[in-house]
Amino acid sequence: MLRILPLTLLLVLLAGYSSPRLEAARYSAKGLASHYAAHHHGKRTASGELVDRNALTAAHRSLPLGSRVRVTSLRTRRSVVVRINDRGPHARGRIIDLSYKAARQLEMLNAGVAMVRLELLDN
């Protein structure tokens, strides 16, 4: 009985542990995406790079800078992988701001916003 107790404690402790990598892989969210207005092109992002409307980048409020995220349009079912390089969006009710190129690939330019699903690929 005394031999089983330490093993049981170890298993209980390990069951409650999950690595940050594993938690990151589980991140998923649904909400409204928008895209950067043209006047942001060339301005500095939170990561220090310049906004490039022809790159596959995006702004998110809390995901780590440099993270790669799959963004899927719930209307068109098209998806694109973007790299988070800025903070935002600053408009209420939106969960991600996409570059022009990413928004074009999702076919959301005319609408300006789209319902999307985000999946964190790495951080």
N, C-alpha and C positions, 0 to 999 in steps of 0.2 A: 504494500500500500504506500509506503513512504517513497519508493522508487517512482511510482506513477505520478505523485504530486508535482515534482519538478517538471516532468514532461508535460503534464496538463497545463501548468502555468506558462510554460514556453509556448505551447500551442495557442493558448488564449491571447498572449501578447502578440504573437505573429498574426493571428486572425484579425486583430485590430489595426495592423500596420499595412499601409499601402504606399508605394513609392510615389513621388511627385510625377514621375514619367507616366505611371499607370493612370493617375488622376487626370493628367493632361489629355491622355488618349480618350478619356470619357467625355471631355467637354463637347457639348452640342447645344445649340441655341436656335430658336426660330424668331424671326422678327423682320422689321422693315430695313432694307438697305437703300442707300442713296449713293450718289456719286459726286466727286469733287466738281465744283464749278470751274469753268475755264480760267478764271482769274487767279486761281490758286497755283497754276502751273509755274514752276520755277521758285516758289517760296519754300522756306525751310520747314522740315517736318520735325517732330519731337525727337527723331533719331539723328537729326543733323543733316540728313540728305535733303536734296531738293525734290519737290513734288514733280513727278514725271508722269504726265497723263498717258504716255505710251508704255508704261511699265505695269506689271501685274502686282500692284501694291494696294494697301488699304489702311484705314484708320480704325482702331478699336479702343474703347475706353480702358480696358483692363488686361487684355492678353499681352504677354511679353513681347516687346519689340523684337523683331526678327522671326517671330513665329510664322509658320505656314498654315494657312486655313483653307479648307475647301468650302466654297460658297456655291450653293445650289439654288437656282430659282425654282420656287414651288409651282410657278405657272408654266414655264417652258421646259423644266427638268434639265436645263443646261447647267453645267458646273464649271468652275474655274478655280485654280489654286492661286492664292495671293499671299504676299508676305506683308506682315504688319510692320509699318514703319512710321506710324503717326498715331496720335491720340485724337479721339473723336468718336463718332460724330457729335457735333454740338447741338444739332437739332433734336428736339424732344421726340421720343418715340422711335428713334432709329438705333439699330445695333451695330451697324458698320457703314463706313463711307468708302466707296470703291473708286479706283482710278477710272478714267474714261475707257481705257482698253478693257478692263475687267467688266465694266458695265455694258460695253458693246457686245462682249462675248456672251453675256447673260441675256441679251436682247431687251434691256430695260431702259435704253436711252430716251425713247419717246415718253414713257410713263414717268420717268424721273426717279421713281421709287419702285421697289419690288419686294414681295414677301420671299424670304430666303431661309435656308437652313445653313448654319455654320458648323463645321467639324474641325477641331484642332488636329492637325497632322503631326506637328512637332513643335517644340519650344526651345 
